[in-house]
């Protein structure tokens, strides 16, 4: 399987506990995506507030935002088949996230699958089943909070 990464920085909502969506991934027909790592950190001044990063499924297809070109993680790889965008429109999100990372604003947090069986599998074909979002939010309101997010997957 070929491996790719996409990065996006997006300001958190100034409304406490309101999600923003720095990354959305939609699979292509015939190719599953296997998410194996997520990195999230504060881009601007450090703060002591609580931040949350989640990987969320949708029950309706997300609407892509600004297109992001995924980076191949090996020289000579072709382009990724999955579509990645920044600030997508979420559609309907599923109540329970696939992954939730809660961290202090002075930290960078990383989730990594410990082996291939621990990867998060996103079914092929896009649609509701093949759409996932990275969501960011803050517990309190910090107007200048920008989180940098990097998502890694194989397809």
N, C-alpha and C positions, 0 to 999 in steps of 0.2 A: 504494500500500500504506500502511496505517496503522502508525504506530510507537508502541511501548510500552517501558516500563522497569519493572523490579522490583528491589527492594533487600532484602537480608537480612544480618544480623550474627549470627555463630555462633562460639562458642569452638572452637578447634582441639583435637583429642584431645591429652591429655597424654602419650600413647604416640607416640614418634617414628615418622614415616612412616605413620601411620594416618589414613585419610581421614575427614573430616566433610563433610556435604553441605548447604551453606547454601541452595542453590536447586535446584529441579527444575522442568523445563518439559515439559509434555505437550501436543502439538498436538491440535486438534479435527478432526473429519471435514471434508474438503474445503478445509482451510486450512493451507498450509505456514507455517512460521516461518523467517524469515531473520535469523539472529543476526549483528549487525554491530559490537557493541562489548561489552567486559567490563572493568570497573574493579574493582580489589581493593587494599585497603590495611589497615594495622594500625589498629584503633580505639583501643586503649589505649596504654600506655607503649611507646615505640619500643624495639626491641631489634636486635641485630646478627645474629640467627639467620637461617637460610635458610627461606623459606616457598615453597610451591608452590600454584598455583591451576591447575586443569585444567577443561576442558570435555570431558565423557565421554559417549559413547553407551552405551546398555544393550542387552543381548541379550534381556532380558525387560522387561516394562513395570514402571516404577518405581511404588511405592506412595506417593501424595502424603502429605506431612506437614501442617504447619499452613498453611492457605490464605493466600496473599498476593494482594491485589488489584493488578494491574498498573496503572501510571499511564500514561494516554494522553499523548503528547508534543505534542499540538496540541489547542487548545480545541475543544470540540464533538464530539470523536471518541466513538464508542460504546465499550463495554467490549471488552476483548481476548477473543478466542475461546479462545486457549491457556490452559491451567490452570497456575498457578505456585504452588509451595509451598516452605516452609522445612523443613529437616530431613526430607526424604523418605527412605523406605527404598529403597536402591539397586537391589535385585534383583541381576541379574548384569551387571557392568560389562564393557565390551569392553577388551581388553588395552591397545591403543594409544589415547591420547586424541586428540580432534580438535584440541585446543589445549593447550599447556603453557606456563605463565608461571612462571619461577623468579625470586625477588626477595629482596632484603634487607629485614628487618623495619622498617627506617627509611624505606622507600620506599612509594609508591603506584605500582601498575603498571597500564598500560592497553594493551589490544589493540583495534585498530579496523580494520575492513575498509577497504582503501584505495580500493576502488570496488565497485559492486554485485556484480561477478563474484567478489569475494573473500569474500562473505558465506558463513556456514556454514548450509546449508539443512537444515532438519529436516522430513522428510516429513509430510504430513497424516495424520490418523487415529489419532494416539497409538500405542498398542502399543509393541512393542520398537523399531521404526524411528523412531517419533515421540516418543521420550523422551530427554532429555538432562539431565545433571547438572552443576552447578558443584561441584567438589571442592576442599577446602582441606586442607593438611597442613603439618607443620613437620618439619624435619630432626632437631632435638633437642627436648628437652622443656622448654617454658615454660608453666607452669600457667595464666597469665593472658592467653594470646594469643587475642585475638578479632579476626577479620578481617571487614571490611565489604565486601560484594560487591554490584555493581550490573550487571545484565544488560540489554542493549538489543536489541530485535528488531523486525522489520516482519512484518506478516501481512495 
